[in-house]
Amino acid sequence: MRYNSYSSLFGYTGKLLRVNLTDEKIAVEEISHEILRKFMGGVGYGAKLLYDELSPGIDPLGPENKIIFSTGPLTGTKAPGSGFHELCFKSPLTGIWGESRSGGEWGGTLRKAGYDFLVIEGQAKEPKYIVIRDSKVEIMPAVELKGKTTSEKTKIVKEDIKDESFEVVTIGPGGENLVRFANVMCNSRAAGRCGAGAVMGSKNLLAIAVKGTGKIPIANPDEFKIAVKEGYQKLMTQGATEEGMSFTETGTIGYMMTADPKGDWPTKNSRSNSWGKAQEFYDRFKSNNLVKAYPCYKGCVLKCGRKAKVDFGQWQTPEHGGAEYETMSCFTAYVMNEDVDAAVHAGYLCNEYGIDTISTGAAIAFAMDCYDSEIITTKEADGLDLTWGNAGTMVELVKKIANRDGIGHLLGEGVRRASQKIGKGSDKLAIHIKGLETPAHDARCGKIQAITFGTQNRGMCHTHSAEGIVYDQVKMDLGLIPYGIPDPNLLDRFAEENKGKPAKMLQDFEILPDILGICRFYTYFNGLVAGDLANMMSLLTGWDIDGWELLAVGERVYNLQRMFNVREGITKSDDMLPERCLKRPEFGPYASIEECEIKDHVRMLEDYYEARGWSKETGVPLDK
């Protein structure tokens, strides 16, 4: 193998593009090779930049905040799952570490244009969009984009630059209106959670279009091609379990049929963790709404995306990419809505308005819970009937939140801020951790998930808890037994003992897709393991990398993100679960199962802190 010295760089463009919107200054910077080796890319390099360049306590919606479009070394290389990029920023929803990821061609195209990272800083006086054509970068007026939906913006930008081949990311009205959980959309794919769209909106940046004609240099191209081919073969054989390949057969929405009976389907604002209606809803969706499967980027073999539509009736909706598990769950079980067509329509509106489907569904559930508990009235809800399951109110609230209209202005702040303004004990109904609303997974269904929910750096996160589900429930070790993780078959998913170490190891491994720029589904279900990723990275970069080094990078990045949060005031108390999520469900099949409740979350956290080398008293990483 040819060794890559720091005098040459493979696997990276070696360039960072920095755009300051205040003075419209554009600069291209060389990337430190030493820092790349330590943090590699994605949320790793993004964390290093934000930790070094942001002062503690800045306003996330002020010009001092930055948003980093960060690719990984595998992004755009044809490696399995390589169609992903990350956004890193201080979150306007949580006030701490913010990250969002999206599939699609945009990240790989940025690299072909010659840049591994794009840093946006400052604040434009008027609406702008950015056009990147290889080395040519322009800041363009965007008055005609203002107020348009995400798909309308994409269409207008491509018409303006007279080139359909550009890849475009946009924000919608939700981002322009500074909804704190607004998304950045890449066609029908969302860089969701945490409010990256609001950060872009605060900077008066409405879209970024990219076209690149370059290539990513590969140290050992022939061997890399072989490793990529072997990776795909492994995914389609060893990783092709019934659970894993259901993403191809049913899309992510098919997980409803697994989550519901296993108690991983939050229902009625987490009052329960099962509803018993998932199979019925999926069958209805498949018969009435499903168009076809599709990949978010060229070359994906899983094709977990779904084209959906509603042909007739009140919720008529055009064909679009959507109907993901989280979206459909939050607009059905979480708000007790049984109208699948309305759920599809609500998800479509969220994508067009550019707001997060999970936080939107959670905000609506919070409002319905407040109404049910007589904390808010119909008058305070703009005359809307907030009865559980009211599909018409649910759809209307999506629009109100995106437009910051009436009660939508309050809910667009997120459930934590909304409860602080409402008072009257509504904080007990605001289901969140660190300000990030609960996704469509339940901490009571497996105790590792409870730990990862509490300790995840961006808050109550679905993508960084799924590894706990795979380990605790599916009983797959993700290839980590050689690195010291206990055999999951020897552990009870409801047991609270001895879960700290596996939770820590799972997090260190499952942050790697966010660092390297690949899809997380490609590492779940005993697909690509640490050794596979290390081999591809070695052949790509020419560095001599093994699985142990990758896991060390994952740990390093996780700790740095935690230190970013500690600097913003995060302590042990912020890792606690909402009170409702500690107790047995109020109804459903798990209401009578004592093991389903969480009896000693503090002890589980301290076990995890010990495995991490963090202080048991404060949750702050210790010097080693």
Secondary structure, DSSP 8 states (H G I E B T S, - for coil): -----TTS--SS--EEEEEETTTTEEEEEE--HHHHHHH-SHHHHHHHHHHHH--TT--TTSTT--EEEEE-TTTTSSSTT--EEEEEEE-TTTSSEEEEEEESSHHHHHHHTT-SEEEEES--SS-EEEEEETTEEEEEE-GGGTT--HHHHHHHHHHHHT-TT-EEEE--HHHHTT-TTB-EEETTEEE-STTHHHHHHHTTEEEEEEE-------SSHHHHHHHHHHHHHHHHTTT--HHHHHHHHH-GGGGHHHHHHHT-S-BTTTTBS--S-HHHHHHHHHHHTEEEEE-SSTT-SS--EEEEEE-SSTT-EEEEEE--HHHHHHTTGGGT---HHHHHHHHHHHHHHTB-HHHHHHHHHHHHHHHHTTSS-TTTTTT----TT-HHHHHHHHHHHHHT-THHHHHTT-HHHHHHHH-TTGGGG--EETTEE--S--GGG-HHHHHHHHH-TTSS-STTTHHHHHHHTS---TT-GGGT---GGGS-TT--TT-HHHHHHHHHHHTHHHHHT--GGGTSTT-S-HHHHHHHHHHHH-----HHHHHHHHHHHHHHHHHHHHHTT--GGGG---HHHHS--SSSTTTT-GGGS-S-HHHHHHHHHHHHTB-TTT--B---
